[in-house]
């Protein structure tokens, strides 16, 4: 595997490649209107998947990190930014996703690539907006809203969430006020500010993208920060975020469709945690 970018310029597109394929490889004089920077986050919804057009996936080290290469050619994100990863560990994992594709390229089976694209195309140029979006969760965190009954659920929530609140108080000086049911509770301004500062301190777009995914999938900024800071493992965090679902399944039994949807969300959650751990 090469340890630097190839000296050759990026070659033009092959005429037979589909538009989706063209997005991945650069072209001399690439310019004109740039695609929507958040397109990468939506690309996997396209019904038609491009055929695999390369034999080998690897990466090359350069001044901006480790850039994905396909048959030795430097690859781009859907917005035609260099698909460069900040660490060798993440580059190896992204290249492995590309190597694992068979006849077609299925982004649904490439969660780290999708997150990398989102980090580069969507988060890096909108860092302040993403931080602001995450800070909104500081006032509506899942772990602040508790059941009043039955006692079994009340105890399960306390066992899973109280240690997280204790950790947040120690780590950030954040004191979270609890509410019973869905009645909104206003958190202290010092708490919101402390958690917002913790988010703003995440300067890596890759870690911020991972934090955003963890938060939106769980509804808890505190759980996501606990994963980011190493206080919770991904498995512990997932279990803590799904105490209610676990209780409902124990009482009423499982639902196949709900479990299938949850499995998809868990795969995205674990990919986000893996991204954070790799950068």
Secondary structure, 3 states (H helix, E strand, C coil): CCCCCCCCCCCCCCCCCCHHHHCCECCCCCCCCCCCCCHHHCHHHCCCCCECCCCCEEEEEECCEEEEEECCEEEECCCCCECEECCHHHHHHHHHHHHCCCCECCHHHCHHHHHHHHHHHHHHHHHHHHHHHHHHHHHCCHHHEECCCCHHHHHHHHHHHHHHHHHHHHHHCCCCCCEECCCCCCCCHHHHHHHHHHHHCCCCHHHHHHHHHHHHHHCCHHHHHHHHCCCCCHHHHHHHHCHHHHHHHHHHCCCHHHHHHHHHHHHHHHHHHHHHHHC
